[in-house]
Amino acid sequence: MGDREHQFVTEAFETNWIAPIGPHVDAFEREFCQTVGSSHATAVSSGTAALHLALKLVGVDAGDEVFCSSLTFSASANPIVYLGAKPVFIDSDRISWNMDPLVLQAALEQRASIGKLPKAVIIVHLYGQSADLDPIIKLCKQYGVATIEDAAEALGATYKGRSPGTFGDVGIFSFNGNKIITTSGGGMLVSEDASITSKAKFLATQARDPAPHYQHSEIGYNYRMSNVLAGIGRGQLMVLSDRVAARRRNCEIYQQALAHLPGIEFMPEAPWGSATRWLTCLTIDPTAFGIDRETVRLALAEQQIEARPVWKPLHLQPIFGDCERFGGEVAEDLFDRGLCLPSGSNLSDEDLNCVIEAILGSRG
Ligand SMILES: Cc1ncc(COP(=O)(O)O)c(C=O)c1O
């Protein structure tokens, strides 16, 4: 947190706008639109809430299928289940670690052949890197399937010069405490269609009909962002580019020190855009490196350095065990061999060297 965040929060206190409505919420939505190049936005209490609303707004209902990237955090798919719909998981490509357009194509062809197309596809942009949006959106348009972009981890990234999250019917972002910028907790839903973001506002504020008394014709949610937190978000937006630069610098320093080692491969930066390197991730080939990912992770943990395996694919999660999937071998391999290194925007050279030394020393 910096001075700007403090100033905006103080302003919220001094003007007594301590509610899930107010000038900071409106300004944060406007400024966020400018940052990502979107026309309309609705600020909400979390990225998960934004995804839940997005699915509802594109018409997902009980019994529908929704395709979703398999290699991601469970919050990408949980809201599908909130609505009584069924997730179907799609494998990753090796260029970006995100949804493989060829696997998606095979999945859509198969579902079209049995007359059972999904209601929507959730495209996740993992670890600060955009999926290959053009072929994915083209396929979805061809089959008349709605697209939702889960850009929770990818604020500040680009795809062909534009922000991921702004290509599909709806895009969502997260400001959870671990994200590249944070409001402690929060999310944003963006769309080019004003009717989607205004309906999102309506549903997020308990779906109140325009009546002087409290009247409801639809089930609503308490999902709006607080004016205090929106103040933090406005301050954080001003440092987004510094944060991206800091994360990319972490990755460069790790690469300079480790990329030449046999068996170490960094998550590639796909040719279609710029990744934020929200997390620096790499894979370890145990035959070439001498030890496996888990041995490296435990060696780091012994020195109080927290590193995590890459997301466990959702098709392997007990909670989604009975869901269908297309492919999955790439996601499984990335999970088996992948490691996310400490990647905070405030890491010093000394911190980074400490991690590097621990990795170099882990082979004994
Ligand atoms: C890919 C992905 N989707 C969705 C979410 C959910 O966002 P939130 O924590 O703001 O609910 C997160 C992070 O938490 C995430 O990493």
The ligand as an SDF file (V2000), in Angstrom:
LIG
                    3D

 16 16  0  0  0  0  0  0  0  0999 V2000
   -7.6140  -18.0610  -11.9770 C   0  0  0  0  0  0  0  0  0  0  0  0
   -8.4260  -17.5100  -10.8370 C   0  0  0  0  0  0  0  0  0  0  0  0
   -9.7500  -17.3890  -10.9930 N   0  0  0  0  0  0  0  0  0  0  0  0
  -10.5210  -16.8790  -10.0250 C   0  0  0  0  0  0  0  0  0  0  0  0
   -9.9860  -16.4560   -8.8280 C   0  0  0  0  0  0  0  0  0  0  0  0
  -10.9070  -15.9570   -7.7760 C   0  0  0  0  0  0  0  0  0  0  0  0
  -10.6940  -14.6230   -7.4130 O   0  0  0  0  0  0  0  0  0  0  0  0
  -11.0780  -14.1440   -5.9360 P   0  0  0  0  0  0  0  0  0  0  0  0
  -10.0830  -14.7070   -4.9910 O   0  0  0  0  0  0  0  0  0  0  0  0
  -11.0100  -12.6530   -6.0300 O   0  0  0  0  0  0  0  0  0  0  0  0
  -12.4630  -14.6180   -5.6480 O   0  0  0  0  0  0  0  0  0  0  0  0
   -8.5940  -16.5610   -8.6230 C   0  0  0  0  0  0  0  0  0  0  0  0
   -7.8820  -16.1320   -7.4140 C   0  0  0  0  0  0  0  0  0  0  0  0
   -8.1400  -16.1340   -6.3090 O   0  0  0  0  0  0  0  0  0  0  0  0
   -7.7930  -17.1210   -9.6490 C   0  0  0  0  0  0  0  0  0  0  0  0
   -6.4710  -17.2690   -9.4850 O   0  0  0  0  0  0  0  0  0  0  0  0
  1  2  1  0
  2  3  1  0
  2 15  2  0
  3  4  2  0
  4  5  1  0
  5  6  1  0
  5 12  2  0
  6  7  1  0
  7  8  1  0
  8  9  2  0
  8 10  1  0
  8 11  1  0
 12 13  1  0
 12 15  1  0
 13 14  2  0
 15 16  1  0
M  END
$$$$
